[in-house]
């Protein structure tokens, strides 16, 4: 596999329609919000989960594309696989609850095994020093929290369930049944949705760290593929309709990079379309506009003038 020779930075724009993109368990599963601005938030952990899920679906069972952090996985058992590969004749490995490398050379081989076998370890890194110790890996791919480009207004929806959970609940409902008002006997619940939100996240890919974990050009192509298609395999009633709308990549002509990431990100602007004209979201006069309800209410522009030498803009979407 070819090692990365360039640094990459990227802007990811995705939308949610009538769904909850990332519920906050500390707030009754309300969509995550910045309390000062009411802009919606989606954590980097949530985005990485979707990338992992896509890779797992696209490369099920393939060597080198296993997923380290997956539902139901026992992380120490993942680490044990590395020890078994390096110590194939050690019969005690299955019985040990704590394992440590014999020396620095073995510690390096353990980390190399984890990076070579698990896509998310060589991409995002991992802390693998939990009992069965495989050390720590700093990954070359880093993502920020996504933030909605405008404030969002979550809507609370009441829902009902006609079915009973168990026999006792069914008997209680029948005992209190009133043919004039059957709705009192239904199980009530609530769900939160964002009517529409366009979210923006930033990502960074370090070529120097990629060389340490073995993150290759093939992995890079798979990462971008996952960012483009991850929501297509993550549909659920709770999340409504989510889709990646834009993936704009800045490719640097060297390992260290040709420009600061923030300066490149500033070149990507999202504005509102008002009466056929493009308006800046920072314009105070936008306060009385109807809320956006579709991607066509926005326009994405890229400032290509005076681009730093050695930086290439790739519009993946």
NUMAR-850328 format. One line per 8 residues: their letters; for each residue x, y, z of N, C-alpha, C, O. Coordinates in steps of 0.2 Angstrom, whole numbers. Layout:
NUMAR-850328
a) X,Y,Z,X,Y,Z,X,Y,Z,X,Y,Z | ...
end
This chain:
NUMAR-850328
xxxxxxxx) 4,-6,0,0,0,0,4,6,0,10,6,3 | 2,11,-4,6,18,-4,5,22,2,-1,23,4 | 11,24,5,10,29,10,8,36,8,9,38,2 | 5,40,13,3,46,11,9,51,10,13,51,14 | 8,55,5,14,60,4,11,67,5,15,72,4 | 5,68,6,2,74,7,-2,75,13,-5,70,15 | -3,81,16,-7,82,21,-14,84,18,-14,87,13 | -20,82,21,-26,84,19,-30,87,25,-30,85,30
xxxxxxxx) -34,92,23,-39,95,27,-46,95,23,-46,96,17 | -51,94,27,-58,94,23,-63,97,27,-63,98,33 | -68,99,23,-75,102,25,-80,97,23,-81,95,18 | -84,95,28,-90,91,27,-96,94,29,-97,97,35 | -101,94,24,-108,97,25,-113,92,25,-113,88,20 | -117,91,30,-122,86,30,-129,89,32,-128,94,36 | -134,86,31,-141,89,33,-145,83,36,-144,77,36 | -149,86,40,-154,82,44,-161,85,42,-162,91,43
xxxxxxxx) -166,80,40,-173,83,39,-178,79,44,-178,72,43 | -181,82,48,-186,79,53,-183,73,56,-186,67,56 | -177,74,59,-174,69,63,-170,72,69,-169,78,69 | -167,67,73,-162,69,78,-155,67,76,-154,61,77 | -151,71,74,-144,68,72,-140,66,77,-135,62,76 | -141,68,83,-136,66,89,-139,68,96,-138,74,98 | -143,63,99,-146,65,105,-142,66,111,-136,62,111 | -144,70,115,-140,71,122,-143,67,127,-148,69,130
xxxxxxxx) -139,62,130,-142,58,135,-143,61,142,-147,59,146 | -139,67,142,-140,71,149,-146,76,148,-147,80,153 | -149,76,142,-155,81,141,-161,77,139,-164,80,134 | -162,71,141,-168,67,138,-168,66,131,-173,65,128 | -162,65,128,-161,64,121,-163,70,117,-164,69,111 | -163,76,119,-164,82,115,-158,82,110,-152,81,112 | -159,85,104,-153,86,100,-148,90,103,-150,95,106 | -142,89,102,-137,92,106,-137,100,103,-137,101,97
xxxxxxxx) -136,104,108,-136,111,106,-130,115,110,-128,113,115 | -128,120,107,-124,125,110,-128,130,114,-132,133,111 | -128,130,121,-133,133,125,-133,141,124,-138,144,125 | -127,143,121,-127,151,120,-129,153,114,-132,159,113 | -129,149,109,-131,151,102,-137,147,99,-140,149,94 | -138,142,102,-143,137,99,-142,134,93,-146,131,89 | -135,134,91,-133,130,85,-133,123,87,-131,121,93 | -135,118,83,-135,111,84,-128,108,84,-123,111,80
xxxxxxxx) -127,103,87,-120,100,88,-121,92,86,-126,89,88 | -116,90,83,-115,82,82,-108,81,84,-103,84,81 | -107,76,89,-100,75,91,-96,71,86,-98,68,81 | -89,72,87,-85,68,82,-85,61,83,-84,57,79 | -87,59,90,-88,52,91,-94,49,87,-93,43,84 | -99,53,86,-105,50,82,-103,50,75,-105,45,72 | -99,54,72,-97,54,65,-92,48,64,-93,44,59 | -88,47,69,-83,41,68,-87,34,68,-85,30,65
xxxxxxxx) -92,34,73,-96,28,73,-99,26,66,-99,21,64 | -102,32,63,-105,30,56,-99,28,51,-101,24,47 | -93,31,51,-88,29,47,-86,22,48,-85,18,44 | -86,20,55,-84,13,56,-89,8,54,-88,3,51 | -96,10,55,-101,6,52,-101,5,45,-102,-1,42 | -99,10,41,-99,9,34,-93,5,32,-94,0,28 | -87,6,35,-81,1,33,-83,-6,35,-81,-10,31 | -86,-7,40,-88,-14,42,-93,-17,37,-92,-23,36
xxxxxxxx) -98,-13,35,-102,-16,30,-99,-17,23,-100,-22,20 | -95,-12,21,-91,-12,14,-86,-18,14,-84,-20,9 | -83,-19,20,-77,-24,20,-78,-29,25,-73,-31,28 | -84,-32,26,-85,-37,31,-80,-43,30,-80,-46,25 | -77,-45,35,-72,-51,36,-66,-50,32,-62,-55,32 | -64,-44,29,-58,-43,25,-52,-42,30,-53,-38,34 | -47,-45,29,-41,-44,33,-39,-36,32,-39,-34,27 | -37,-33,38,-35,-27,38,-40,-22,38,-39,-16,39
xxxxxxxx) -47,-24,38,-52,-19,39,-57,-21,44,-63,-19,44 | -55,-25,49,-59,-26,55,-60,-19,59,-56,-15,58 | -65,-19,63,-66,-13,67,-65,-15,74,-68,-20,77 | -61,-11,78,-59,-12,84,-65,-10,89,-66,-14,94 | -68,-4,88,-73,-1,93,-80,-3,89,-82,1,85 | -83,-8,91,-89,-10,88,-94,-13,94,-92,-14,99 | -100,-12,92,-105,-14,97,-104,-21,100,-104,-26,96 | -104,-22,107,-103,-28,110,-96,-31,110,-95,-36,113
xxxxxxxx) -91,-27,107,-85,-30,107,-81,-29,114,-83,-24,118 | -77,-34,116,-73,-33,123,-66,-31,120,-63,-35,117 | -64,-25,122,-58,-22,119,-52,-26,121,-48,-27,117 | -52,-29,127,-46,-33,130,-45,-39,125,-40,-42,124 | -51,-42,123,-51,-48,119,-48,-46,112,-45,-50,109 | -49,-40,110,-46,-38,104,-38,-37,105,-35,-39,100 | -36,-35,110,-29,-34,112,-26,-41,112,-20,-42,110 | -30,-46,115,-27,-53,116,-25,-56,109,-20,-60,109
xxxxxxxx) -29,-54,104,-27,-57,97,-20,-55,95,-17,-59,92 | -18,-49,97,-11,-47,95,-6,-51,99,-1,-53,96 | -7,-52,105,-2,-57,109,-2,-64,106,3,-67,106 | -8,-66,104,-8,-73,102,-4,-73,95,-1,-78,94 | -4,-68,91,-1,-68,85,7,-68,86,11,-71,82 | 9,-64,91,16,-64,93,19,-69,97,25,-71,97 | 14,-73,101,16,-78,105,12,-84,104,8,-86,108 | 13,-87,98,8,-92,96,8,-99,100,4,-103,100
xxxxxxxx) 14,-100,104,15,-106,107,14,-105,115,15,-109,119 | 11,-99,117,10,-98,124,3,-100,126,-2,-96,124 | 3,-105,129,-4,-108,131,-7,-104,137,-13,-105,138 | -4,-100,140,-6,-96,146,-10,-90,144,-14,-87,148 | -10,-88,138,-13,-82,135,-20,-81,137,-23,-76,138 | -24,-87,136,-31,-87,136,-33,-86,144,-39,-85,145 | -29,-88,148,-30,-87,155,-29,-81,159,-31,-79,164 | -24,-77,155,-22,-71,159,-27,-65,158,-30,-64,152
xxxxxxxx) -28,-61,163,-32,-55,163,-28,-49,162,-31,-44,160 | -22,-50,163,-17,-44,162,-11,-46,159,-8,-51,160 | -9,-43,154,-3,-44,149,0,-38,148,-3,-33,147 | 7,-38,148,11,-32,146,16,-35,141,19,-40,142 | 19,-30,137,24,-32,132,31,-34,136,32,-31,141 | 35,-38,134,41,-40,137,46,-35,137,50,-34,141 | 46,-31,131,51,-26,130,48,-21,125,43,-22,122 | 52,-16,123,50,-10,119,49,-13,112,44,-11,108
xxxxxxxx) 53,-18,110,52,-21,103,45,-25,102,42,-24,97 | 43,-28,108,37,-32,107,31,-27,108,26,-28,104 | 32,-21,112,27,-16,112,26,-13,105,20,-12,103 | 31,-12,101,30,-9,95,27,-14,90,23,-12,86 | 28,-21,91,25,-26,86,18,-26,88,13,-28,84 | 16,-26,94,9,-26,96,5,-20,93,-1,-21,91 | 8,-14,94,4,-9,91,4,-9,83,-1,-8,80 | 9,-12,80,9,-13,73,4,-18,71,0,-17,66
xxxxxxxx) 3,-23,75,-3,-28,73,-9,-25,74,-14,-26,69 | -11,-21,79,-17,-18,80,-19,-13,74,-24,-13,71 | -14,-9,72,-14,-5,66,-16,-8,60,-20,-6,56 | -12,-14,59,-13,-17,52,-19,-21,52,-22,-22,46 | -22,-23,57,-28,-27,57,-35,-23,58,-40,-25,56 | -34,-17,61,-40,-13,63,-40,-7,59,-36,-2,61 | -45,-5,55,-45,1,51,-46,7,56,-42,12,54 | -50,6,61,-51,12,65,-45,14,69,-44,20,71
xxxxxxxx) -41,9,71,-35,10,75,-30,14,71,-27,19,73 | -29,12,65,-24,15,61,-26,22,58,-23,26,56 | -33,23,58,-36,29,56,-37,34,62,-34,40,61 | -40,32,67,-42,37,72,-37,36,79,-37,41,83 | -33,31,79,-29,30,85,-34,26,90,-40,25,89 | -30,24,96,-34,21,101,-30,21,107,-23,20,107 | -33,21,113,-29,19,119,-31,12,121,-36,10,122 | -25,8,121,-26,1,121,-22,-2,127,-19,-8,127
xxxxxxxx) -22,2,133,-18,0,138,-22,-2,144,-21,-1,150 | -28,-5,143,-33,-7,148,-32,-15,149,-36,-19,147 | -28,-16,154,-27,-23,157,-23,-27,152,-17,-28,154 | -25,-29,147,-21,-32,142,-18,-27,137,-21,-24,133 | -12,-25,138,-9,-19,136,-6,-19,129,-1,-23,128 | -9,-15,124,-6,-15,118,-4,-8,116,-2,-6,111 | -3,-4,122,-1,3,121,-6,8,118,-12,7,119 | -3,14,116,-8,19,113,-5,21,106,1,21,105
xxxxxxxx) -10,23,102,-9,25,95,-12,31,94,-18,32,95 | -8,36,91,-11,42,89,-13,42,82,-8,41,78 | -19,43,80,-21,42,73,-20,48,69,-21,54,72 | -20,47,63,-19,53,58,-25,56,56,-25,62,54 | -31,53,57,-37,56,55,-41,59,61,-42,55,66 | -42,65,61,-46,69,67,-52,73,64,-51,76,59 | -57,73,68,-63,76,66,-65,81,72,-64,79,77 | -68,86,70,-71,91,75,-78,89,76,-81,85,72
xxxxxxxx) -81,92,81,-89,92,82,-91,96,75,-89,100,73 | -97,93,73,-101,97,68,-105,102,71,-108,100,77 | -106,107,68,-111,113,71,-115,115,65,-113,116,59 | -122,116,67,-126,118,62,-125,125,60,-122,129,64 | -126,127,53,-124,133,51,-128,139,53,-126,145,53 | -134,137,55,-139,142,58,-142,139,65,-141,133,66 | -144,143,69,-147,140,75,-153,135,73,-157,136,68 | -154,130,77,-160,126,76,-165,126,82,-163,129,87
xxxxxxxx) -171,124,80,-176,124,85,-179,117,86,-184,115,82 | -177,113,90,-179,106,91,-187,106,92,-189,111,96 | -190,101,90,-197,101,90,-199,94,94,-196,89,93 | -203,95,99,-205,89,103,-211,86,101,-216,90,100 | -211,80,99,-217,76,96,-220,71,101,-216,67,103 | -226,71,103,-229,66,107,-231,60,102,-234,61,97 | -230,54,105,-231,48,101,-235,43,106,-234,44,112 | -239,39,103,-243,34,107,-241,27,105,-239,26,99
xxxxxxxx) -242,22,110,-241,15,108,-247,11,110,-249,12,116 | -250,8,106,-256,4,108,-255,-3,111,-259,-5,115 | -249,-6,109,-248,-12,112,-245,-12,119,-243,-6,121 | -247,-17,123,-245,-17,130,-238,-21,131,-236,-25,127 | -234,-19,136,-228,-22,137,-228,-29,140,-224,-33,138 | -233,-30,144,-233,-37,147,-241,-38,149,-245,-33,148 | -242,-44,152,-249,-45,154,-252,-41,159,-258,-39,159 | -248,-39,164,-250,-35,170,-252,-28,167,-258,-25,169
xxxxxxxx) -248,-25,162,-250,-19,159,-257,-19,155,-261,-15,155 | -257,-25,152,-263,-26,148,-270,-26,152,-275,-23,151 | -269,-30,158,-275,-30,162,-277,-24,165,-282,-22,166 | -271,-20,167,-273,-13,170,-276,-9,165,-281,-5,167 | -274,-9,159,-278,-5,154,-285,-7,153,-289,-3,152 | -286,-14,153,-293,-16,152,-297,-14,158,-303,-13,157 | -294,-14,164,-298,-13,170,-300,-5,169,-306,-3,172 | -296,-1,167,-298,6,166,-300,9,160,-301,15,159
xxxxxxxx) -302,4,156,-304,6,149,-311,10,149,-316,8,153 | -311,15,145,-317,19,145,-319,20,137,-315,23,134 | -324,17,135,-325,17,128,-326,24,125,-326,25,119 | -327,29,129,-328,36,127,-322,40,126,-321,45,123 | -316,37,129,-310,40,129,-304,35,129,-302,34,135 | -303,32,124,-298,26,124,-291,29,124,-286,25,125 | -290,35,122,-283,38,122,-279,38,129,-273,37,129 | -283,38,134,-280,38,141,-277,31,142,-272,31,147
xxxxxxxx) -278,26,139,-276,19,140,-270,18,136,-267,12,136 | -268,23,132,-262,21,127,-255,23,131,-256,28,135 | -250,20,129,-243,22,132,-241,28,128,-241,28,122 | -240,34,132,-237,40,129,-230,40,129,-227,38,134 | -227,43,124,-220,45,124,-218,51,120,-223,54,117 | -212,53,119,-210,59,116,-204,57,112,-200,53,114 | -203,61,106,-197,61,103,-195,68,100,-200,72,99 | -189,69,99,-187,76,97,-184,75,90,-181,71,88
xxxxxxxx) -186,81,86,-183,81,79,-181,88,78,-183,93,81 | -176,89,73,-174,95,70,-178,95,63,-177,91,59 | -182,100,62,-186,100,56,-181,100,50,-182,97,45 | -176,105,50,-171,104,45,-165,108,48,-165,113,52 | -159,105,47,-153,108,49,-147,106,44,-146,100,42 | -143,111,43,-137,109,39,-131,110,43,-130,115,46 | -127,105,44,-121,104,49,-115,104,45,-114,102,39 | -110,107,48,-103,108,45,-98,105,50,-98,107,56
xxxxxxxx) -94,101,48,-88,98,52,-82,99,48,-82,99,42 | -76,99,52,-70,100,49,-65,93,50,-66,90,56 | -61,91,46,-57,86,47,-50,87,45,-48,91,41 | -45,83,48,-38,84,47,-35,77,46,-36,72,50 | -30,76,41,-27,70,40,-19,72,40,-17,75,35 | -16,69,44,-9,70,45,-5,65,41,-5,59,43 | -1,67,36,3,62,33,9,59,37,11,53,36 | 12,63,42,17,61,46,14,55,51,18,50,52
xxxxxxxx) 9,56,54,6,51,58,3,45,54,3,40,57 | 1,46,48,-1,41,44,5,36,43,4,30,42 | 11,39,42,17,34,41,18,30,47,21,24,46 | 16,32,53,17,28,59,12,23,60,13,17,63 | 6,24,58,1,19,59,-1,14,52,-4,9,53 | 2,16,47,1,12,41,-5,15,37,-7,11,32 | -8,20,39,-14,23,35,-11,25,28,-7,29,27 | -14,22,23,-12,22,16,-17,26,12,-22,29,14
xxxxxxxx) -14,27,5,-19,30,0,-25,26,-1,-31,29,-2 | -25,20,0,-31,15,-1,-36,17,5,-42,17,4 | -33,18,11,-37,19,17,-40,26,16,-46,27,18 | -36,31,13,-39,38,12,-45,38,8,-50,41,9 | -44,34,2,-50,33,-3,-56,30,1,-62,32,0 | -55,25,5,-60,22,9,-64,27,14,-70,27,15 | -59,31,17,-62,36,22,-66,41,18,-72,43,21 | -64,44,12,-68,48,9,-75,45,6,-80,48,6
xxxxxxxx) -74,39,4,-80,35,2,-85,35,8,-91,35,7 | -83,33,14,-87,33,20,-90,39,21,-96,39,23 | -86,45,21,-89,51,22,-95,53,18,-100,56,20 | -94,51,11,-99,52,6,-106,48,7,-111,51,6 | -105,42,9,-110,37,9,-112,35,16,-117,30,16 | -109,37,22,-111,34,28,-118,35,30,-121,30,34 | -121,40,28,-128,41,31,-133,36,27,-139,35,29 | -131,34,21,-135,29,17,-136,23,20,-141,19,19
xxxxxxxx) -132,21,25,-133,14,28,-134,15,36,-132,11,40 | -137,21,37,-138,23,44,-145,26,45,-146,29,50 | -149,24,41,-156,27,41,-160,24,47,-159,18,49 | -164,28,51,-168,25,56,-173,30,57,-173,36,55 | -179,28,60,-184,33,62,-182,39,66,-184,44,65 | -178,37,71,-175,43,75,-171,48,72,-172,54,73 | -167,46,67,-163,51,63,-166,54,57,-163,58,54 | -172,52,56,-175,55,50,-171,54,43,-169,49,42
xxxxxxxx) -171,59,39,-167,59,33,-160,63,34,-161,69,35 | -155,59,34,-148,63,34,-144,61,28,-145,55,25 | -140,66,25,-137,65,19,-131,69,19,-131,75,21 | -125,67,16,-119,71,15,-121,75,9,-122,73,4 | -120,82,10,-121,86,4,-115,89,1,-115,90,-6 | -110,90,4,-103,92,2,-97,89,5,-97,89,11 | -92,87,2,-86,85,4,-80,89,0,-79,87,-5 | -78,94,3,-73,98,0,-66,97,3,-65,98,9
xxxxxxxx) -61,94,-1,-55,92,2,-49,97,-1,-49,99,-6 | -45,99,4,-39,103,3,-33,98,3,-31,96,8 | -30,97,-3,-24,93,-3,-17,97,-3,-17,101,-8 | -13,96,1,-7,100,2,-1,96,-2,-2,90,-3 | 3,99,-5,8,96,-9,14,94,-6,19,92,-9 | 14,93,1,19,90,5,16,87,11,10,88,13 | 21,84,15,19,81,21,17,86,27,12,85,30 | 20,91,27,19,96,32,13,101,31,10,104,35
xxxxxxxx) 12,102,24,7,106,22,9,113,20,15,115,21 | 5,117,16,7,123,13,3,129,16,5,135,14 | -2,128,20,-6,133,23,-9,131,29,-11,125,30 | -11,136,34,-15,134,40,-22,131,38,-25,134,33 | -24,126,42,-30,123,40,-36,128,41,-41,129,36 | -36,133,46,-41,137,47,-42,142,41,-47,145,40 | -36,144,38,-36,149,33,-39,146,27,-43,149,23 | -38,139,26,-42,136,20,-49,135,21,-53,136,17
xxxxxxxx) -51,133,28,-58,132,29,-62,139,28,-68,139,26 | -59,144,29,-62,151,29,-64,152,21,-68,156,20 | -61,149,17,-63,149,10,-69,146,8,-72,148,3 | -72,142,12,-78,139,11,-84,142,15,-84,142,21 | -88,145,11,-93,149,14,-100,146,12,-101,144,7 | -105,146,17,-111,144,17,-116,150,18,-116,153,23 | -120,152,13,-124,158,13,-132,156,12,-133,150,9 | -136,160,13,-143,159,12,-145,162,5,-143,167,3
xxxxxxxx) -150,158,2,-153,161,-4,-159,165,-2,-164,162,0 | -159,171,-4,-165,176,-2,-167,179,-8,-164,183,-11 | -173,177,-10,-176,180,-17,-171,180,-22,-171,184,-27 | -168,174,-23,-164,172,-28,-157,175,-28,-153,174,-32 | -156,179,-22,-149,182,-21,-145,178,-15,-149,176,-10 | -139,178,-15,-135,175,-10,-134,180,-5,-131,186,-6 | -135,178,2,-134,183,7,-130,179,12,-130,173,13 | -125,183,16,-121,180,21,-125,179,27,-129,182,29
xxxxxxxx) -123,173,30,-126,171,36,-125,175,42,-129,176,47 | -120,179,42,-118,184,47,-122,191,46,-122,195,51 | -126,191,41,-130,197,40,-135,198,45,-140,193,45 | -136,203,49,-141,204,54,-148,204,51,-153,203,55 | -148,206,45,-155,207,42,-158,200,40,-164,200,38 | -155,195,42,-158,188,40,-163,186,46,-166,181,45 | -163,190,51,-167,187,57,-174,186,55,-177,182,59 | -177,189,51,-184,189,49,-186,184,44,-192,183,42
xxxxxxxx) -181,180,41,-182,176,36,-186,170,38,-185,168,44 | -190,166,34,-192,160,36,-187,155,37,-181,156,33 | -187,150,41,-182,145,42,-181,141,36,-185,140,32 | -174,139,35,-172,135,30,-176,128,31,-176,125,36 | -178,125,25,-181,118,26,-178,114,21,-181,108,20 | -173,116,17,-170,111,12,-163,114,10,-162,120,11 | -159,110,7,-152,112,5,-152,117,0,-148,121,0 | -157,117,-4,-158,123,-9,-159,130,-6,-158,135,-10
xxxxxxxx) -160,130,0,-161,137,3,-154,139,5,-153,145,7 | -149,135,4,-142,138,5,-138,137,-2,-140,134,-6 | -132,141,-2,-127,141,-7,-120,140,-4,-119,144,1 | -116,136,-7,-110,134,-4,-105,137,-10,-105,135,-15 | -100,142,-7,-96,145,-12,-89,144,-9,-87,143,-3 | -84,143,-14,-77,142,-12,-73,147,-15,-73,148,-21 | -69,151,-11,-64,156,-14,-58,153,-16,-54,150,-12 | -57,153,-23,-51,150,-26,-46,155,-27,-40,153,-30
xxxxxxxx) -47,161,-26,-42,166,-28,-36,166,-23,-37,166,-17 | -30,167,-26,-24,167,-22,-23,161,-18,-20,161,-12 | -25,155,-20,-24,149,-17,-16,148,-16,-13,149,-20 | -14,146,-9,-7,145,-8,-4,140,-13,-7,135,-15 | 2,141,-15,5,137,-20,6,130,-16,8,129,-11 | 4,125,-20,5,118,-18,-2,115,-15,-2,110,-12 | -7,119,-14,-13,117,-12,-18,116,-17,-19,121,-21 | -21,110,-17,-26,109,-22,-33,108,-19,-34,105,-14
xxxxx) -38,110,-22,-45,109,-20,-49,104,-24,-49,104,-30 | -51,99,-20,-55,93,-23,-62,93,-20,-63,92,-14 | -66,94,-25,-74,94,-23,-76,87,-24,-78,85,-30 | -76,83,-19,-79,76,-19,-86,76,-21,-89,71,-24 | -90,80,-18,-97,81,-19,-99,88,-20,-104,90,-21
end
